[in-house]
Amino acid sequence: MPDKSMKQMQQEVHEYISQFKEGYFSPLSMLARMTEEVGELAREVNHSFGEKPKKKDEPENSIEYELGDILFILICFANSLQIDLQQAHDAVMHKFNTRDKDRWTKLNTD
């Protein structure tokens, strides 16, 4: 499967959501949903790297699956507010590459 651009992912999610009468949820509902998904990710990380093993009857999920859920709701959130995630990403990377360029210890690349 070829790599998808962020624009393609946003379009794919939009096409999926557009087939339903309900459309996108409100921003507040999507924030609540994202919070739920982040909680599910936290649970998986805790099971994988923390001191809390899964119960025998708990369903098998994965960090990858939970990150996918978060990405889906993030794209829904952005689409509902007409936010281009590629532009948002570029703006954030510019900030990190300028304002925060000396914040962390760089690896020696010699």
ZATOR-662755 format. One record per residue: residue in one letter; residue number from 1; chain; x, y, z of N, C-alpha, C in turn. Coordinates in nm, 4 decimals. Atoms other than C-alpha are relative to their C-alpha. Layout:
BEGIN
+---+-----+---+----------+----------+----------+----------+----------+----------+----------+----------+----------+
| r |   k | c |      n_x |      n_y |      n_z |     ca_x |     ca_y |     ca_z |      c_x |      c_y |      c_z |
+---+-----+---+----------+----------+----------+----------+----------+----------+----------+----------+----------+
| A | NUM | A |        X |        Y |        Z |        X |        Y |        Z |        X |        Y |        Z |
...
+---+-----+---+----------+----------+----------+----------+----------+----------+----------+----------+----------+
This chain:
BEGIN
+---+-----+---+----------+----------+----------+----------+----------+----------+----------+----------+----------+
| r |   k | c |      n_x |      n_y |      n_z |     ca_x |     ca_y |     ca_z |      c_x |      c_y |      c_z |
+---+-----+---+----------+----------+----------+----------+----------+----------+----------+----------+----------+
| M |   1 | A |   0.0851 |  -0.1184 |   0.0000 |   0.0000 |   0.0000 |   0.0000 |   0.0897 |   0.1248 |   0.0000 |
| P |   2 | A |  -0.0850 |  -0.1198 |   0.0063 |   0.1554 |   0.3341 |  -0.1008 |  -0.0273 |   0.0934 |   0.1182 |
| D |   3 | A |   0.0161 |  -0.0980 |  -0.1078 |   0.2147 |   0.6027 |   0.1586 |  -0.1062 |   0.1022 |  -0.0376 |
| K |   4 | A |   0.1019 |  -0.1028 |   0.0217 |  -0.0663 |   0.8529 |   0.2007 |   0.0499 |   0.1310 |   0.0582 |
| S |   5 | A |  -0.0303 |  -0.1315 |  -0.0547 |  -0.0195 |   1.2228 |   0.2466 |  -0.1049 |   0.0335 |   0.1060 |
| M |   6 | A |   0.0975 |  -0.0442 |  -0.0997 |  -0.1921 |   1.3983 |   0.5328 |  -0.1267 |   0.0499 |  -0.0688 |
| K |   7 | A |   0.1158 |  -0.0487 |   0.0754 |  -0.4183 |   1.5672 |   0.2771 |  -0.0865 |  -0.1171 |  -0.0459 |
| Q |   8 | A |   0.0750 |   0.1184 |   0.0422 |  -0.5167 |   1.2245 |   0.1423 |  -0.0725 |  -0.0643 |   0.1183 |
| M |   9 | A |   0.0654 |   0.0572 |  -0.1182 |  -0.5876 |   1.0970 |   0.4929 |  -0.1191 |   0.0853 |   0.0424 |
| Q |  10 | A |   0.1114 |  -0.0876 |  -0.0360 |  -0.8017 |   1.4018 |   0.5680 |  -0.1161 |  -0.0186 |  -0.0976 |
| Q |  11 | A |   0.1049 |   0.0204 |   0.1000 |  -0.9921 |   1.3470 |   0.2417 |  -0.0688 |  -0.1348 |   0.0201 |
| E |  12 | A |   0.0559 |   0.1336 |  -0.0220 |  -1.0394 |   0.9758 |   0.3121 |  -0.0967 |  -0.0011 |   0.1188 |
| V |  13 | A |   0.0873 |  -0.0081 |  -0.1173 |  -1.1833 |   1.0473 |   0.6578 |  -0.1243 |   0.0816 |  -0.0336 |
| H |  14 | A |   0.1151 |  -0.0840 |   0.0360 |  -1.4037 |   1.3220 |   0.5139 |  -0.1004 |  -0.0789 |  -0.0844 |
| E |  15 | A |   0.0885 |   0.0815 |   0.0822 |  -1.5443 |   1.0855 |   0.2521 |  -0.0750 |  -0.1028 |   0.0842 |
| Y |  16 | A |   0.0650 |   0.0969 |  -0.0875 |  -1.6157 |   0.8285 |   0.5210 |  -0.1102 |   0.0669 |   0.0826 |
| I |  17 | A |   0.0959 |  -0.0690 |  -0.0871 |  -1.7898 |   1.0751 |   0.7563 |  -0.1159 |   0.0562 |  -0.0813 |
| S |  18 | A |   0.1031 |  -0.0642 |   0.0830 |  -1.9816 |   1.2413 |   0.4707 |  -0.1122 |  -0.0943 |  -0.0428 |
| Q |  19 | A |   0.1057 |   0.0931 |   0.0395 |  -2.1802 |   0.9258 |   0.4029 |  -0.1085 |  -0.0147 |   0.1069 |
| F |  20 | A |   0.0953 |   0.0106 |  -0.1097 |  -2.3636 |   0.9653 |   0.7356 |  -0.0715 |   0.1323 |   0.0226 |
| K |  21 | A |   0.0813 |  -0.1189 |  -0.0226 |  -2.6457 |   1.2097 |   0.8056 |   0.0532 |   0.0825 |   0.1181 |
| E |  22 | A |  -0.0468 |  -0.0705 |  -0.1206 |  -2.4964 |   1.2948 |   1.1458 |   0.1239 |   0.0856 |  -0.0263 |
| G |  23 | A |  -0.1220 |  -0.0761 |   0.0301 |  -2.1669 |   1.4176 |   0.9956 |   0.0966 |   0.0019 |   0.1172 |
| Y |  24 | A |  -0.0979 |  -0.0130 |  -0.1081 |  -1.8944 |   1.5377 |   1.2269 |  -0.0708 |   0.0376 |   0.1298 |
| F |  25 | A |   0.0510 |  -0.0390 |  -0.1311 |  -1.9618 |   1.5665 |   1.5990 |   0.0445 |   0.1433 |   0.0285 |
| S |  26 | A |  -0.0399 |  -0.1351 |  -0.0405 |  -1.9345 |   1.9037 |   1.7705 |   0.1427 |  -0.0042 |   0.0549 |
| P |  27 | A |  -0.1364 |  -0.0021 |  -0.0535 |  -1.5866 |   2.0169 |   1.8784 |   0.0090 |  -0.0512 |   0.1439 |
| L |  28 | A |  -0.0047 |   0.0458 |  -0.1395 |  -1.6693 |   1.9551 |   2.2444 |  -0.0150 |  -0.1522 |   0.0077 |
| S |  29 | A |   0.0162 |   0.1457 |   0.0023 |  -1.7890 |   1.6016 |   2.1704 |   0.1267 |  -0.0680 |  -0.0512 |
| M |  30 | A |  -0.1224 |   0.0608 |   0.0517 |  -1.4774 |   1.5325 |   1.9665 |   0.1141 |   0.0088 |   0.1001 |
| L |  31 | A |  -0.1020 |  -0.0096 |  -0.1040 |  -1.2559 |   1.6588 |   2.2455 |  -0.0224 |  -0.1074 |   0.1055 |
| A |  32 | A |   0.0309 |   0.1061 |  -0.0958 |  -1.4343 |   1.4224 |   2.4836 |   0.0404 |  -0.1358 |  -0.0573 |
| R |  33 | A |  -0.0349 |   0.1272 |   0.0636 |  -1.3897 |   1.1373 |   2.2361 |   0.1509 |  -0.0179 |  -0.0062 |
| M |  34 | A |  -0.1457 |   0.0087 |   0.0041 |  -1.0210 |   1.2189 |   2.1931 |   0.0563 |  -0.0321 |   0.1380 |
| T |  35 | A |  -0.0439 |   0.0272 |  -0.1362 |  -0.9794 |   1.2205 |   2.5696 |  -0.0209 |  -0.1473 |   0.0349 |
| E |  36 | A |   0.0251 |   0.1432 |  -0.0213 |  -1.1384 |   0.8746 |   2.5845 |   0.1068 |  -0.0844 |  -0.0694 |
| E |  37 | A |  -0.0980 |   0.0770 |   0.0770 |  -0.9034 |   0.7476 |   2.3145 |   0.1398 |   0.0104 |   0.0613 |
| V |  38 | A |  -0.1304 |  -0.0159 |  -0.0656 |  -0.5976 |   0.8917 |   2.4907 |   0.0044 |  -0.0848 |   0.1272 |
| G |  39 | A |   0.0070 |   0.0872 |  -0.1176 |  -0.7132 |   0.7114 |   2.8055 |   0.0215 |  -0.1459 |  -0.0373 |
| E |  40 | A |  -0.0199 |   0.1372 |   0.0457 |  -0.7295 |   0.3849 |   2.6100 |   0.1457 |  -0.0244 |  -0.0379 |
| L |  41 | A |  -0.1427 |   0.0102 |   0.0312 |  -0.3769 |   0.4503 |   2.4801 |   0.0807 |  -0.0118 |   0.1294 |
| A |  42 | A |  -0.0707 |   0.0047 |  -0.1277 |  -0.2585 |   0.5158 |   2.8361 |  -0.0111 |  -0.1385 |   0.0630 |
| R |  43 | A |   0.0202 |   0.1343 |  -0.0549 |  -0.4070 |   0.1852 |   2.9449 |   0.0906 |  -0.1014 |  -0.0703 |
| E |  44 | A |  -0.0853 |   0.0925 |   0.0748 |  -0.2238 |  -0.0015 |   2.6665 |   0.1480 |   0.0203 |   0.0330 |
| V |  45 | A |  -0.1397 |  -0.0284 |  -0.0345 |   0.1056 |   0.1725 |   2.7463 |   0.0296 |  -0.0536 |   0.1402 |
| N |  46 | A |  -0.0184 |   0.0501 |  -0.1359 |   0.0595 |   0.0870 |   3.1133 |   0.0092 |  -0.1521 |   0.0008 |
| H |  47 | A |  -0.0068 |   0.1464 |   0.0077 |  -0.0052 |  -0.2781 |   3.0239 |   0.1333 |  -0.0454 |  -0.0589 |
| S |  48 | A |  -0.1235 |   0.0396 |   0.0680 |   0.3008 |  -0.2905 |   2.7985 |   0.1267 |   0.0373 |   0.0750 |
| F |  49 | A |  -0.1230 |  -0.0502 |  -0.0602 |   0.5490 |  -0.0867 |   2.9994 |  -0.0116 |   0.0286 |   0.1490 |
| G |  50 | A |   0.0205 |  -0.0318 |  -0.1407 |   0.3982 |  -0.0345 |   3.3426 |  -0.0120 |  -0.1248 |   0.0857 |
| E |  51 | A |   0.0104 |   0.1080 |  -0.0979 |   0.3235 |  -0.2461 |   3.6420 |  -0.1388 |  -0.0624 |   0.0039 |
| K |  52 | A |   0.1373 |   0.0485 |  -0.0031 |  -0.0387 |  -0.3239 |   3.5537 |  -0.0239 |  -0.0980 |  -0.1145 |
| P |  53 | A |   0.0266 |   0.0959 |   0.1079 |  -0.0809 |  -0.6472 |   3.3581 |  -0.1478 |  -0.0034 |  -0.0359 |
| K |  54 | A |   0.1393 |   0.0137 |   0.0440 |  -0.3944 |  -0.7107 |   3.1568 |  -0.0676 |  -0.1132 |   0.0764 |
| K |  55 | A |   0.0802 |   0.1089 |  -0.0549 |  -0.6727 |  -0.9151 |   3.3067 |  -0.0182 |  -0.1040 |  -0.1106 |
| K |  56 | A |   0.0133 |   0.1073 |   0.0988 |  -0.7267 |  -1.2495 |   3.1361 |  -0.1168 |   0.0221 |  -0.0948 |
| D |  57 | A |   0.1178 |  -0.0186 |   0.0844 |  -1.0671 |  -1.1420 |   3.0039 |   0.0003 |   0.1331 |  -0.0756 |
| E |  58 | A |  -0.0078 |  -0.1272 |   0.0725 |  -0.9503 |  -0.8039 |   2.8664 |   0.0311 |  -0.0236 |  -0.1464 |
| P |  59 | A |  -0.0270 |   0.0190 |   0.1429 |  -0.9561 |  -0.7705 |   2.4878 |   0.1417 |   0.0406 |  -0.0359 |
| E |  60 | A |  -0.1324 |  -0.0331 |   0.0496 |  -0.6305 |  -0.7611 |   2.2985 |  -0.0086 |   0.1260 |  -0.0854 |
| N |  61 | A |  -0.0176 |  -0.1209 |   0.0788 |  -0.5590 |  -0.4110 |   2.1765 |   0.1491 |   0.0219 |  -0.0116 |
| S |  62 | A |  -0.1419 |  -0.0286 |   0.0104 |  -0.2283 |  -0.2570 |   2.0884 |   0.0189 |   0.1508 |   0.0009 |
| I |  63 | A |  -0.0339 |  -0.1423 |   0.0038 |  -0.0555 |   0.0759 |   2.1148 |  -0.0226 |   0.0521 |  -0.1418 |
| E |  64 | A |   0.0181 |  -0.0405 |   0.1401 |  -0.0597 |   0.0901 |   1.7341 |  -0.1485 |   0.0254 |  -0.0309 |
| Y |  65 | A |   0.1437 |  -0.0135 |   0.0239 |  -0.4380 |   0.0382 |   1.7226 |  -0.0544 |   0.1251 |   0.0685 |
| E |  66 | A |   0.0489 |  -0.1172 |  -0.0739 |  -0.4999 |   0.3037 |   1.9889 |   0.0511 |   0.1290 |  -0.0627 |
| L |  67 | A |  -0.0504 |  -0.1189 |   0.0702 |  -0.2746 |   0.5527 |   1.8082 |  -0.0798 |   0.0243 |  -0.1277 |
| G |  68 | A |   0.0845 |  -0.0130 |   0.1187 |  -0.4783 |   0.4824 |   1.4945 |  -0.1341 |   0.0629 |   0.0331 |
| D |  69 | A |   0.1259 |  -0.0609 |  -0.0440 |  -0.7981 |   0.5662 |   1.6841 |   0.0180 |   0.1490 |   0.0267 |
| I |  70 | A |  -0.0266 |  -0.1413 |  -0.0304 |  -0.6424 |   0.8913 |   1.8059 |   0.0204 |   0.0783 |  -0.1296 |
| L |  71 | A |  -0.0217 |  -0.0676 |   0.1284 |  -0.5282 |   0.9791 |   1.4536 |  -0.1331 |   0.0233 |  -0.0717 |
| F |  72 | A |   0.1302 |  -0.0146 |   0.0641 |  -0.8806 |   0.9183 |   1.3187 |  -0.0791 |   0.1142 |   0.0625 |
| I |  73 | A |   0.0799 |  -0.1056 |  -0.0640 |  -1.0485 |   1.1418 |   1.5770 |   0.0691 |   0.1354 |  -0.0158 |
| L |  74 | A |  -0.0725 |  -0.1253 |   0.0243 |  -0.7743 |   1.4052 |   1.5354 |  -0.0323 |   0.0541 |  -0.1392 |
| I |  75 | A |   0.0333 |  -0.0428 |   0.1359 |  -0.8420 |   1.4133 |   1.1614 |  -0.1448 |   0.0469 |  -0.0063 |
| C |  76 | A |   0.1397 |  -0.0450 |  -0.0053 |  -1.2176 |   1.4323 |   1.2259 |  -0.0092 |   0.1391 |   0.0611 |
| F |  77 | A |   0.0017 |  -0.1287 |  -0.0704 |  -1.1588 |   1.7209 |   1.4669 |   0.0490 |   0.1100 |  -0.0942 |
| A |  78 | A |  -0.0564 |  -0.0995 |   0.0916 |  -0.9395 |   1.9072 |   1.2169 |  -0.0945 |   0.0267 |  -0.1173 |
| N |  79 | A |   0.0903 |  -0.0164 |   0.1141 |  -1.1771 |   1.8447 |   0.9265 |  -0.1221 |   0.0821 |   0.0379 |
| S |  80 | A |   0.1221 |  -0.0705 |  -0.0406 |  -1.4766 |   1.9701 |   1.1219 |   0.0236 |   0.1493 |   0.0169 |
| L |  81 | A |  -0.0352 |  -0.1413 |  -0.0188 |  -1.2934 |   2.2980 |   1.1838 |   0.0748 |   0.0566 |  -0.1206 |
| Q |  82 | A |  -0.0691 |  -0.0386 |   0.1235 |  -1.1480 |   2.3180 |   0.8279 |   0.1474 |   0.0346 |   0.0261 |
| I |  83 | A |  -0.1421 |  -0.0174 |  -0.0285 |  -0.7925 |   2.2869 |   0.9603 |   0.0793 |  -0.0959 |  -0.0869 |
| D |  84 | A |  -0.0911 |   0.0801 |   0.0819 |  -0.5266 |   2.1636 |   0.7180 |   0.1116 |  -0.0487 |   0.0924 |
| L |  85 | A |  -0.0981 |   0.0540 |  -0.0947 |  -0.3151 |   1.9312 |   0.9334 |   0.1425 |   0.0091 |  -0.0520 |
| Q |  86 | A |  -0.1347 |  -0.0167 |   0.0545 |  -0.0187 |   1.9557 |   0.6954 |   0.0523 |   0.1397 |   0.0333 |
| Q |  87 | A |  -0.0397 |  -0.1366 |  -0.0347 |  -0.0109 |   2.3328 |   0.7457 |   0.0240 |   0.0137 |   0.1500 |
| A |  88 | A |  -0.0178 |  -0.0050 |  -0.1456 |  -0.0548 |   2.2884 |   1.1220 |   0.1323 |  -0.0657 |   0.0390 |
| H |  89 | A |  -0.1266 |   0.0700 |  -0.0264 |   0.2332 |   2.0387 |   1.1264 |   0.1195 |   0.0868 |  -0.0392 |
| D |  90 | A |  -0.1108 |  -0.0844 |   0.0465 |   0.4572 |   2.2692 |   0.9216 |   0.0239 |   0.1178 |   0.0939 |
| A |  91 | A |  -0.0132 |  -0.1135 |  -0.0928 |   0.3867 |   2.5611 |   1.1581 |   0.0649 |  -0.0444 |   0.1308 |
| V |  92 | A |  -0.0581 |   0.0505 |  -0.1251 |   0.4706 |   2.3507 |   1.4627 |   0.1472 |  -0.0360 |  -0.0199 |
| M |  93 | A |  -0.1395 |   0.0337 |   0.0256 |   0.7904 |   2.2179 |   1.3048 |   0.0858 |   0.1250 |  -0.0135 |
| H |  94 | A |  -0.0730 |  -0.1266 |   0.0086 |   0.8936 |   2.5749 |   1.2218 |   0.0300 |   0.0520 |   0.1408 |
| K |  95 | A |  -0.0195 |  -0.0445 |  -0.1392 |   0.8433 |   2.6634 |   1.5888 |   0.1106 |  -0.0806 |   0.0664 |
| F |  96 | A |  -0.1024 |   0.0831 |  -0.0635 |   1.0528 |   2.3667 |   1.7043 |   0.1376 |   0.0261 |  -0.0583 |
| N |  97 | A |  -0.1288 |  -0.0217 |   0.0652 |   1.3249 |   2.4406 |   1.4511 |   0.0551 |   0.1403 |   0.0193 |
| T |  98 | A |  -0.0484 |  -0.1361 |  -0.0251 |   1.3493 |   2.8080 |   1.5487 |   0.0035 |   0.0263 |   0.1511 |
| R |  99 | A |   0.0064 |  -0.0330 |  -0.1424 |   1.2347 |   2.8829 |   1.9026 |   0.0674 |  -0.1053 |   0.0874 |
| D | 100 | A |  -0.0509 |   0.1083 |  -0.0849 |   1.3331 |   2.5423 |   2.0429 |   0.1265 |  -0.0663 |  -0.0546 |
| K | 101 | A |  -0.1123 |   0.0662 |   0.0662 |   1.6384 |   2.4739 |   1.8263 |   0.1159 |  -0.0324 |   0.0943 |
| D | 102 | A |  -0.1099 |   0.0258 |  -0.0938 |   1.8807 |   2.4907 |   2.1217 |  -0.0496 |  -0.0516 |   0.1352 |
| R | 103 | A |   0.0593 |   0.0425 |  -0.1268 |   1.6493 |   2.3521 |   2.3884 |   0.0532 |  -0.1346 |   0.0478 |
| W | 104 | A |  -0.0419 |   0.1355 |  -0.0357 |   1.7758 |   1.9930 |   2.3789 |   0.1431 |  -0.0248 |  -0.0427 |
| T | 105 | A |  -0.1378 |   0.0349 |   0.0330 |   2.1207 |   1.8354 |   2.3642 |   0.0009 |  -0.0781 |  -0.1299 |
| K | 106 | A |  -0.0056 |   0.0656 |   0.1312 |   2.1958 |   1.7453 |   2.0040 |   0.0992 |  -0.1145 |   0.0027 |
| L | 107 | A |  -0.0927 |   0.1119 |   0.0162 |   2.3583 |   1.4189 |   1.9085 |   0.1225 |   0.0494 |  -0.0751 |
| N | 108 | A |  -0.1212 |  -0.0326 |   0.0713 |   2.7162 |   1.4447 |   1.7928 |  -0.0052 |  -0.0741 |  -0.1330 |
| T | 109 | A |   0.0127 |   0.0612 |   0.1314 |   2.6947 |   1.3828 |   1.4190 |   0.1335 |  -0.0075 |  -0.0740 |
| D | 110 | A |  -0.1330 |   0.0072 |   0.0640 |   3.0707 |   1.3851 |   1.3504 |   0.0406 |  -0.1417 |  -0.0237 |
+---+-----+---+----------+----------+----------+----------+----------+----------+----------+----------+----------+
